[in-house]
């Protein structure tokens, strides 16, 4: 079983800021990150706090690129 990583409020703000800077549709952003739109939408809307370690790594890579 894959361990869960928690998305903190601070991390969520960073994701939202980066998303706003790029100003792209959610589907395009999700494709660039390498996750599905159905995963990305709840994350960016703040409804999903726990993600797999793999998803967290993809988010982190996108955030720091």
C-alpha positions, 0 to 999 in steps of 0.5 A: 500500500502506498503511503499518504502525504498530506497537503498542508494549507501552505503547500496548497497556497503554493500550488494555487499561486503557481496555477494562477501564474500559468493561467491554464485550464485545469485539464492542461495543468493536470496533463503537465503535472502527470495526474488526472483532472479528477485528481487535480480538481479536488486538490486545487479546490482544497477538498482533498488533503491526502494524496499518494506519495507518487502524486505528491512527488509529481506535484512537487516536481511541477511546483519547483520546475 
